[in-house]
Amino acid sequence: MVLFASDLHFGHRNIVSLCNRPFADVDEMDAALIENWNRKVQRNDVVYLLGDVIWDKKKVGFYLDQLSGKKILIAGNHDSTWVKREACQGYFELILPYLETRLNGHPVTMCHYPMLEWASCREETKRKLGYLIHGHIHNRVSEEYRSLFLRFHALNAGVDINGFEPVSFEELVENNLRYKLSALSAEEDRERLLADYNRQD
């Protein structure tokens, strides 16, 4: 199985309040994230991590040793220092800043940061529409992201909108639909997003 997750922020005390995570403190959050991960991820599953995995850089091994599955890291802004340590390389199949691949016949671009353009993202392409899978914005819904929320094929892998667990591509699509519908206030925007969702191929 192939799964996706982003922005776990292991060891980050302030992320609990910043993102309104439903945990009493960072220890409860870390324990829940590890439990959810291992309940969902089997040994041979592949998990694409879209960045910002660990905040407490002194405990990299402590966290990563507990996570099952084969991990591919698309590094985020908070990963820039600890991933350079030689010992960290063994925890991942690959560590990349950006990845283009294919999934279910679609081109897929993976990057920690959301983008407005990516491979095959336009309707006029002769190939199947391309998806972007990103992280970075957590569960923010500010107006600056409106154009991103209108793009059905831009999928936020952040745990804050995905039940604090790695999710399949299908779960990612459904969770993002709910997230974007709640973020868009104009009925015409919601209708446009639903129309794109209903004609996905």
N, C-alpha and C positions, 0 to 999 in steps of 0.2 A: 504494500500500500504506500502511496505517496501522500504526505501531509505537509501542512504549512503552519508556521507560527512566527510571530515577531514581537519585539518589545517586551520581553519578559521582565527585564530589569531586576534580576535576582540581586538581593542585598540592598535595594534602594528604598530607604525608609520613607522618603518624601513622596515617592510615586503613589503610595497608598492614598494619600489625601489629594495629590495633584490630579489623579485620574479617578478619584472617588471609587477606588477598588473596595470590594466588600469584605475587607479583612481588618482585624483589630490592630495588627501591627505587621512589620516586615517579616517576622518569623512565621507568623501564620500564613502570610502570602507565599513565602518561599516553599513552605511545606505543601500548601495546596497546589501550587504550580508543578511541583515534582510529582505529587500523587496523581494529579490529572494527566500529566504527561505519560507516566508509566502505566496508567490504566488504559490509555489510548494507543500507545506506540509499542509495537512488537519488535523483537530483536532485529528482524530483517527489513522493517519498514524504513523508508527514506523520509527524513524530515528536512524540508528547506526552511532554514531560519533566516528571516529577512532583517536581521540586525538587532542591535541593542539587547543582547542576551544577558550580560552581567554588568552590574554597577560596581559591586564590591570586588575589585580586581585582585585582592589578596586571597580570594576563595574560589578562583576559577576552577581548579581541580575538584574542590568539594562539590560544586554544583554539577559540573559536566560528568563526573564519575557516576552520578546518580541517574542520568537520563539515558534510557534505552534507545535503540535504533541507530541507524546510520544518518549522520548529520552533515548537511551541506550549509555552510555559512555564507550568506550574502552580507558582508560586513556593514555595520551602521556606524554612526558618528561616535557612539560610546564604546565601540569595539577596537578603535584604532591603536590603542596602546597594548592591551593584553594579547591580541592575536599575533603580535610580532615576536612574542616569546617562543622559543623553539619548542618548549614543552607543550604548548597549546596546540601545535599543529596536529598532534596525534589524536585529538578528540574529534576531528572532522575529516570527512572524505575529501572535501575541497573547501578552500576559503577564497572567495571572489568578491570583487566590488560590484559586480553586475553580471547578469547571465541572460542569454537568449537561448531558448530551447523550444520543444514542442510538447503539447499535452492535449490528449483527446483530439488530435488533428489540428489544433490551433497553435499558431505561434504564441509563445509566452515570454514576456520580458520580466525579469525579476531585478528589483533594485530597492534598497532600503528607503530611498526618497521617492515620494510620488512625483509623477511627471505628467505633462499635458499631451505629450506626443511620445509614441513608442512604435516598435515594428508592427506594421500592418494594422494600425489602430483606426484607419479611416474606412468608411463604408465603400469607397470606390476601389479598394484593393480587390484584385482578382482572386486572392486566396481567402481562406476563412479569416474572420476578424481576429486580431491579436489581443491577448489579455496582458495587462500589467498587474503584477502582484507586488505590493509594496508594504512598508510599515511606516514608522516615524511619527505619524500624527495621532497615534493612540485612539482615543474616542472623541477627539475634538470635532465640533460641528460649526465652527465659525464661518462667516460669510466668505472669507477668502478661499474657502475650499468648495464653493458652490459649483464651479465648473468641473471640479473633480467628481463631485457627487452626481453630476449629470451624466458622467461617463460610466455606463453600465459595466464596461469591460475593464475598469480600474478597480482592483480588489485589495482591500486593506486586510493584511494578515495579522494585525495586532491582536494580542490576546484580550485586550479590553473590549473588543466587540465580538470575540469568538469564544466566549465561555471559559476563558483562561485555560485553554488546552489547544494542542495542535489539531487542525481540522483538515478534512479531505477537500478536494477542489469543489465538490458539490456543496458541502457545508459552507465553504468560503463564499460561494455565490449567494446562497440563501441568507447567510448572516449579513452580508454586505447589502443585500436588497433591503432588509429590515432597517439596518443602520442608516442607509441613505434616505429611505422614505421618512424616517424620523427626523432627519437633518434638514430636509427640504420643506420650506414653509409654503411655497406657492403651489397651488393645486396643479397648475399647468406643468410645473417642473416634475411633480410626482407622476402625472399622467405620462409625460415623456419618458421617464425612467421605466415605468411599468410597460410601456409599449416596446421599448428596447428589450426588456427582459422577456416579454412574451414572444418575441420573434428571434430569440437567440437560436443559433444552429448548433 
